[in-house]
Amino acid sequence: MPVPLHTQTVVAFIWDFDRTLIPGNMQAPIFEEYGVDPSSFWGEVDGLVEAYARQGEVVQRDLAYLVHLLTYVESGVFEGLTNAKLAELGARLEPNPGMPEFMEATRRRVAEVPEFVHEGITVEHYVVSTGLRPMIEGSVFASHIDGIWANSLIERPVPQGYIEQMPVEEPPSAVTRLGYVTDNTAKTRAIFEINKGVNKNPSVDVNARMSEAQRRVPLENMVYIADGPSDVPCFAILNKNGGKTLGVYVTEPRNNFRQVKQLQEQGRIQGLAEADFREGSAAYLWLMDSLEQIGYEIVENRRQAFREIQNPPGHV
């Protein structure tokens, strides 16, 4: 039997970003900063896959906007868009109501339940997004989350033959390349990296064979919160493996209630609520109840494990 690596007492909340933690798209401050019409940019993105196909080239649909963003940088429209600039623009993002206070409320909650404290139950929050990592790192959420999976951009590519060259420090420059890429299906990889503890111990490969008992955060200890069809693969994994799934919607700047309601009607999410996380709201109550359910299941599982230990016979 494999040696247990973890106590499996972590409850992980995994958050989408756009229209989940914030009301709209995180790219909005970029357009505002450079005076670009968002509808024009996104309209071009919508036709980008077909435009490249006419050139005989293949572009992945959910990453097409990143290709076009770099085109805007190269053409001078987004002049001087560095990673530092993206972080600065991320600081302008307004969170949805109740955020990020809700994240800290979950940590306080497990500290208030004696059984949870006794078993060492803790809460972690992660962002998994097809958005831009520097903007999330610059946002109000940065100090409240335990990890980010999102797209990163490179300013200066490492040159050919760099191993034999002395490193030279250079000032920041505009982004030019894709670095780490998170598309819709790559979000599921993030779930398994959290599950296996890859994010806490990089020496563990996400594809390493591992028993359920060896995994750091069991899938049934996870709660996934998101707003759209792009998150269906993640919803499916947790629904199938005992996790919790909540679909959230916003009414401003664009009402996406119908889209999320369809996910509920199709059985792809377990709960549905407005993306308002203030105390007493539907989302707050649903998520706190889910936290407590998972917490008490952890407590019961650990008690059951102790009950199964056979003590030696006593004296007659």
Wavefront OBJ file of the C-alpha trace (Angstrom):
o trace
v 0.000 0.000 0.000
v 1.472 3.414 -0.962
v 2.681 5.667 1.827
v 0.296 8.644 2.325
v 2.004 11.884 1.317
v -0.611 14.313 2.639
v -3.305 14.545 5.293
v -5.838 15.569 2.590
v -7.360 18.251 4.822
v -7.237 21.086 2.264
v -10.461 22.468 0.765
v -9.678 24.148 -2.575
v -11.860 26.832 -4.143
v -11.005 27.162 -7.836
v -12.190 30.356 -9.503
v -12.605 31.473 -13.068
v -11.870 35.214 -13.318
v -13.896 37.138 -15.908
v -17.581 37.492 -14.932
v -16.855 35.430 -11.854
v -14.503 37.461 -9.685
v -14.971 40.642 -11.749
v -18.088 41.852 -13.638
v -16.631 41.892 -17.155
v -13.484 41.043 -19.111
v -10.122 41.811 -17.557
v -8.876 43.266 -20.868
v -11.197 46.282 -20.499
v -8.551 48.528 -18.836
v -6.176 47.839 -21.749
v -8.719 49.154 -24.254
v -9.477 52.132 -22.032
v -5.783 52.961 -21.601
v -5.101 52.924 -25.351
v -8.420 54.316 -26.577
v -9.415 51.161 -28.441
v -13.068 50.238 -29.017
v -13.538 46.830 -27.297
v -16.303 45.782 -29.691
v -13.989 46.426 -32.648
v -11.195 44.314 -31.120
v -13.457 41.419 -30.154
v -15.221 41.598 -33.514
v -11.887 41.098 -35.222
v -11.045 38.248 -32.837
v -14.336 36.503 -33.686
v -13.305 36.269 -37.338
v -9.638 35.560 -36.732
v -9.702 31.758 -36.990
v -11.337 31.947 -40.416
v -9.026 34.763 -41.538
v -5.933 32.697 -40.721
v -7.535 29.600 -42.278
v -7.773 31.502 -45.582
v -3.990 31.921 -45.326
v -3.609 28.195 -44.729
v -2.742 28.673 -41.059
v -4.343 27.171 -37.951
v -5.137 29.266 -34.872
v -6.777 27.911 -31.750
v -10.078 29.721 -31.212
v -9.859 30.297 -27.469
v -6.305 31.669 -27.834
v -6.932 33.813 -30.916
v -7.353 36.957 -28.819
v -3.799 36.594 -27.484
v -2.419 36.406 -31.017
v -4.375 39.551 -31.908
v -3.307 41.353 -28.745
v 0.324 40.814 -29.725
v -0.499 42.051 -33.233
v -1.856 45.256 -31.689
v 1.384 45.595 -29.700
v 3.544 45.011 -32.775
v 1.567 47.505 -34.855
v 2.000 50.177 -32.165
v -1.639 50.383 -31.068
v -0.744 48.904 -27.655
v 2.611 50.661 -27.618
v 4.759 49.927 -24.577
v 2.504 47.191 -23.210
v 4.897 45.512 -20.793
v 4.150 42.948 -18.114
v 4.583 45.703 -15.546
v 2.030 47.792 -17.446
v -0.391 44.854 -17.477
v -0.017 44.491 -13.709
v -0.655 48.209 -13.317
v -3.820 47.912 -15.422
v -4.867 44.869 -13.381
v -4.948 47.097 -10.296
v -7.822 48.996 -11.937
v -10.093 45.939 -12.057
v -13.138 46.238 -9.814
v -14.114 43.020 -8.013
v -17.619 41.638 -7.816
v -19.535 42.462 -4.599
v -18.180 40.705 -1.543
v -14.799 40.004 -3.094
v -12.062 39.409 -2.066
v -13.477 39.523 1.481
v -15.306 36.232 0.893
v -12.006 34.412 0.450
v -10.860 35.441 3.903
v -14.313 34.635 5.334
v -13.863 30.990 4.282
v -10.566 30.807 6.142
v -12.141 32.332 9.244
v -15.011 29.859 9.022
v -12.827 26.749 9.252
v -10.991 28.362 12.164
v -14.303 28.740 14.037
v -15.373 25.071 13.947
v -13.583 23.063 16.661
v -13.737 19.803 14.691
v -12.148 21.489 11.674
v -9.396 22.994 13.801
v -8.730 19.626 15.458
v -8.252 17.938 12.074
v -6.154 20.786 10.681
v -8.572 21.662 7.865
v -7.475 24.646 5.775
v -8.812 26.555 2.755
v -6.927 27.518 -0.389
v -8.100 29.708 -3.287
v -6.887 29.401 -6.870
v -7.584 31.316 -10.081
v -7.706 29.352 -13.342
v -8.273 31.684 -16.283
v -7.724 32.088 -20.010
v -6.935 35.720 -19.188
v -3.606 37.397 -18.488
v -1.524 36.365 -15.515
v 0.179 39.771 -14.971
v -3.221 41.466 -14.675
v -4.372 38.958 -12.050
v -1.083 39.417 -10.201
v -1.665 43.172 -10.198
v -5.279 42.894 -9.076
v -6.817 43.189 -5.626
v -6.992 39.374 -5.498
v -3.232 38.779 -5.615
v -2.672 38.686 -1.846
v -5.717 36.471 -1.233
v -5.039 33.584 -3.618
v -2.686 30.632 -3.367
v -1.954 30.161 -7.047
v -2.731 31.310 -10.592
v -3.070 29.427 -13.861
v -3.352 31.948 -16.710
v -1.588 33.144 -19.854
v 1.814 34.730 -19.511
v 3.584 36.884 -22.086
v 7.301 37.207 -22.821
v 8.913 40.587 -23.383
v 12.303 39.513 -24.758
v 12.790 35.972 -26.060
v 15.881 34.232 -24.725
v 18.412 34.310 -27.596
v 19.886 31.357 -29.455
v 23.086 30.227 -27.773
v 22.136 31.869 -24.470
v 23.770 29.088 -22.410
v 27.246 30.188 -23.484
v 26.479 33.900 -23.057
v 26.726 36.079 -19.984
v 23.255 37.257 -18.885
v 22.619 40.936 -19.562
v 20.019 42.906 -17.645
v 17.876 44.998 -19.936
v 15.008 47.397 -19.220
v 11.431 46.131 -19.705
v 10.102 46.129 -23.234
v 6.706 45.501 -24.788
v 5.473 41.902 -24.793
v 6.300 39.978 -27.959
v 5.626 36.262 -27.419
v 3.313 33.825 -25.692
v 4.831 32.163 -22.652
v 2.668 29.872 -20.544
v -0.664 29.223 -22.260
v -3.958 28.305 -20.582
v -6.794 27.448 -22.927
v -10.193 25.996 -22.076
v -9.027 22.395 -21.875
v -5.752 23.275 -20.136
v -7.880 24.418 -17.206
v -8.406 20.745 -16.414
v -4.642 20.321 -16.114
v -4.692 22.940 -13.353
v -7.254 20.868 -11.458
v -5.001 17.813 -11.550
v -1.922 19.838 -10.611
v -3.778 21.030 -7.506
v -5.072 17.495 -6.959
v -1.583 15.949 -7.048
v 0.158 18.833 -5.281
v 2.331 19.740 -8.261
v 1.895 23.421 -7.400
v 3.344 22.796 -3.931
v 6.016 20.296 -4.958
v 7.264 20.908 -8.535
v 9.289 17.684 -8.442
v 5.985 15.821 -8.878
v 4.931 15.491 -12.524
v 1.250 16.014 -13.242
v 1.287 12.783 -15.259
v 2.906 10.772 -12.467
v 0.980 7.682 -11.426
v -0.433 8.330 -7.982
v -3.024 6.573 -5.863
v -5.964 8.543 -4.512
v -4.467 8.292 -1.021
v -1.255 9.978 -2.181
v -2.917 13.055 -3.672
v -2.763 16.349 -1.807
v -6.278 17.665 -2.533
v -8.860 15.009 -3.445
v -11.267 16.079 -6.186
v -14.146 15.745 -3.717
v -12.481 18.489 -1.642
v -12.712 20.998 -4.515
v -15.266 23.672 -5.386
v -15.190 25.111 -8.920
v -16.884 28.464 -9.572
v -17.241 29.859 -13.087
v -19.626 31.468 -15.537
v -19.434 29.891 -18.953
v -19.323 27.016 -21.419
v -15.515 27.224 -21.532
v -15.510 25.731 -18.035
v -17.600 22.674 -18.938
v -14.590 20.278 -18.928
v -13.712 21.355 -15.361
v -17.338 21.151 -14.246
v -17.538 17.638 -15.695
v -14.454 16.376 -13.846
v -15.647 17.586 -10.459
v -19.251 16.505 -10.987
v -18.044 13.009 -11.827
v -15.643 12.786 -8.885
v -17.647 14.192 -5.983
v -16.576 17.833 -6.130
v -18.849 20.893 -6.017
v -19.688 23.142 -8.996
v -21.353 26.550 -8.939
v -22.302 28.535 -12.026
v -22.410 32.284 -11.473
v -23.735 35.116 -13.620
v -23.570 38.907 -13.763
v -26.176 41.377 -14.968
v -23.781 44.246 -15.748
v -22.018 45.126 -17.990
v -23.550 42.187 -19.868
v -26.255 39.863 -18.619
v -25.082 36.248 -18.983
v -27.818 34.647 -16.852
v -29.336 32.679 -19.737
v -25.971 31.171 -20.663
v -25.361 29.954 -17.107
v -28.966 28.785 -16.686
v -28.496 26.553 -19.731
v -25.559 24.910 -17.989
v -27.833 24.147 -15.051
v -30.578 22.787 -17.308
v -28.022 20.508 -18.966
v -26.911 19.188 -15.582
v -23.412 20.613 -15.941
v -23.455 22.593 -12.678
v -24.858 21.778 -9.252
v -25.773 25.326 -8.243
v -26.627 28.672 -9.829
v -26.276 32.122 -8.269
v -25.526 35.736 -9.078
v -21.829 36.606 -8.719
v -22.468 38.498 -5.485
v -20.435 37.097 -2.606
v -21.574 39.378 0.195
v -22.671 37.714 3.406
v -26.240 36.441 3.087
v -26.249 36.339 -0.719
v -27.182 33.123 -2.536
v -23.596 32.523 -3.679
v -22.233 33.149 -0.169
v -24.686 30.714 1.411
v -24.179 28.020 -1.254
v -20.413 28.177 -1.059
v -20.236 28.326 2.735
v -22.600 25.367 2.975
v -20.413 23.464 0.500
v -17.329 24.309 2.569
v -18.968 22.942 5.702
v -20.165 19.806 3.900
v -16.666 19.059 2.674
v -15.218 19.893 6.091
v -17.489 17.493 7.955
v -16.838 14.777 5.371
v -13.102 15.170 6.005
v -13.721 14.941 9.758
v -15.844 11.805 9.373
v -13.355 10.137 7.024
v -10.515 10.707 9.460
v -12.583 9.405 12.380
v -13.504 6.339 10.338
v -9.843 5.717 9.595
v -9.072 5.714 13.325
v -12.027 3.441 14.069
v -10.611 0.866 11.667
v -7.360 0.599 13.624
v -7.411 -2.675 15.533
v -6.048 -2.471 19.041
v -4.223 -5.510 20.500
v -6.197 -7.839 22.792
v -6.174 -6.906 26.452
v -5.468 -9.138 29.459
v -8.125 -11.675 30.355
l 1 2 3 4 5 6 7 8 9 10 11 12 13 14 15 16 17 18 19 20 21 22 23 24 25 26 27 28 29 30 31 32 33 34 35 36 37 38 39 40 41 42 43 44 45 46 47 48 49 50 51 52 53 54 55 56 57 58 59 60 61 62 63 64 65 66 67 68 69 70 71 72 73 74 75 76 77 78 79 80 81 82 83 84 85 86 87 88 89 90 91 92 93 94 95 96 97 98 99 100 101 102 103 104 105 106 107 108 109 110 111 112 113 114 115 116 117 118 119 120 121 122 123 124 125 126 127 128 129 130 131 132 133 134 135 136 137 138 139 140 141 142 143 144 145 146 147 148 149 150 151 152 153 154 155 156 157 158 159 160 161 162 163 164 165 166 167 168 169 170 171 172 173 174 175 176 177 178 179 180 181 182 183 184 185 186 187 188 189 190 191 192 193 194 195 196 197 198 199 200 201 202 203 204 205 206 207 208 209 210 211 212 213 214 215 216 217 218 219 220 221 222 223 224 225 226 227 228 229 230 231 232 233 234 235 236 237 238 239 240 241 242 243 244 245 246 247 248 249 250 251 252 253 254 255 256 257 258 259 260 261 262 263 264 265 266 267 268 269 270 271 272 273 274 275 276 277 278 279 280 281 282 283 284 285 286 287 288 289 290 291 292 293 294 295 296 297 298 299 300 301 302 303 304 305 306 307 308 309 310 311 312 313 314 315 316
